Amino acid sequence: MVANVQTGVFAGINGKFNPAWHGLGINLLDGFTSDEACTYVGIDYPIVLKQLSVDSPYLGCARMLDHYAIIRDDTQEVFGYVTGDYHPLQNKEAFSILDGLVEDEKIQYESVVILGRGERVALLARIPECDFELGTNGVDKNETYMLLHTGHDGKSKVRILPTSVRVVCQNTLSLALSTGKGKGFAVKHSAKMHDRIAEGMRILKNSIQAFQKYAQQAKNLANETFLLNRMIELAEKVTIKMYSLDEIVENTEKESLKQRRAKETLQAMISNYDNERNSLPGIAGTKWAAFNAVTEYIDHNQKYRGDTRTRQENRFDNLILGKGDEIKEYALQYLLA
């Protein structure tokens, strides 16, 4: 199964279409409704709970109190096991959460992806009024989406969050969820989830105004020059704040883990400043390139891998990664000042 995609619907906006890289599913020129998605790819398959039982030599077939299997009813596939406080959110219900914003023309559905055997579903909606283009001839295109992800494995929460990642497969979903950590909201599959989702959606509706404000800030940053010497200064300030340092010291004979990581971070941000994306015409040498250099490090570079990692290094990097949104905001405010 390519990219763990069972099937999906992928649409363009205003007649402009960019097909999913894997070529699977149904492609449409324009957006679609939740009813159309159900018709095209059968996303409305029911998820049911069935009580578990055990065979006993003394009692025969005995039911297990408060223990259930999560089953896709049309195929009888088992996705997971839960206790009685679990209430599955049906895929059709998931669509209804965002349908109101579609009807108000705030968002447009762009993709729905059924992953694996149907145990995970991702619904992506574009927020067209928050899109913006920067640089010469709009070479730097920035699109804003609202992602709804639900899983039927008994462990996944219902998550709704803003993202700039176009979700069309398992990998892009994982990227959107990881870079969106701490954004939007998440609720467990439970009897009370609908009330919590309604409250969360009220917050997200208000956040659309924040997205519009950010688009204008980005345009302002792209119109201001910011040369390498100032990028080095910004990178130093960001790194010092990220690692709670007084200063970044020169090479010493015995270097602490914190100082070593700080210098790696500093060099990575400076390198990002003139990478391929930030060297585009109209972007190179601007405050927007500098902001991208910081955010790209937070979202992509700051992931240390390898079998030689120590437990201390894992704990340390996870602690720093948790500051991501705070550091981005610090860099943005520094550049806007």
Secondary structure, DSSP 8 states (H G I E B T S, - for coil): -GGGEEEEEEE-BTTB----TT--SEEESS---HHHHHHHH-TT--EEEEEEEEEETTTEEEEEEEEEEEEETTTTEEEEEEETT-----HHHHHHHHHHHHHTTS-EEEEEEEETTTTEEEEEEE-GGG-EEESGGG-EEE--EEEEEEE-SSS--EEEEEESS---SHHHHHHHHHHTTTSSEEE-SSTTHHHHHHHHHHHHHHHHHHHHHHHHHHHHHHTSB--HHHHHHHHHHHHHHHTT-S------SS--HHHHHHHHHHHHHHHHHTSTGGGSTTTTTBHHHHHHHHHHIIIII-----TT--HHHHHHHHHHHTTHHHHHHHHHHHHH-
